[in-house]
Amino acid sequence: MEATLAWLEANADKIIFLLVTLAVAALVTKSLGRLMRKALDRSNIPSASIFINIMRVIVWSFAVSLVLQPVFGINPTTLMTALGVGGIAVSLGLKDTVANVIGGFGLMLGKVIQPGDLVAIQGTTGTVIDITWRQTMIETRSGDRMVIPNSVLNTASLTKLLPANEGTVVVPFTIRGDADPQTVSKDMLRRVGEATADITLPANPPLVKITGFSPFGTEGQVLLFARHDVLLSTVRDRAARALAGADYLVVDGGAGE
């Protein structure tokens, strides 16, 4: 116990300096983080956590360099030299991470995508939630969150979608050959419009498109545009139920869903 007290007394100034430096660094990162978020929100630069993370690394690196010599007796210059020599080997092992970081910068500064965008990438469709050091997080309509490395986004084909396109629901149908397409279209629009009014976009009403002909009759599609918080399968189910039983539909042997 006496040895512990003696050590604390002998190193009290170092401990206080270390604690004060860490506290100041934490306060600075918190304050700068708030200021940067406000500045990014007001500017044309997308607000994403990658910029906040870079600031944190810079502040904490500076704080560590301040305490190395007085607290731990390590010369920062010597440490930097050692890190420079070992950095070559480390960079080879972290080449994927470096590629992701550079990819994140390219995505943000080039305004390829930014938080809030609707995108389709490698079979995944959803809203960009955040772009971090290594990956981009995309939330699908069902609430799942997909994590995609930034390097993949820089090399893969990416499509930015309009809200109406992302939420398009297609319900194919076949009507009898002797049915009047104009009359049928009006009845379909009435049926699906009433059934899906609360789950589709008000600015994008349902559409009926005639797509061709087959031995079974006239083929077409009903197009609906789901709200952002509604599953596409829910809209499709409502529309199909609304059309079920219509006497002009071919229900056996046709191409209907």
Secondary structure, DSSP 8 states (H G I E B T S, - for coil): -HHHHHHHHHTHHHHHHHHHHHHHHHHHHHHHHHHHHHHHHHSSS---HHHHHHHHHHHHHHHHHHHIIIII---HHHHHHHHHHHHHHHHHHTHHHHHHHHHHHHHHHTTS--TT-EEEETTEEEEEEEE-SSEEEEEETTS-EEEEEHHHHHHS-EEEE-HHHHTEEEEEEEE-TTS-HHHHHHHHHHHHHHHHTTTB-TTS--EEEEEEEETTEEEEEEEEEB-TTS-HHHHHHHHHHHHTT-TTB--SSSS--
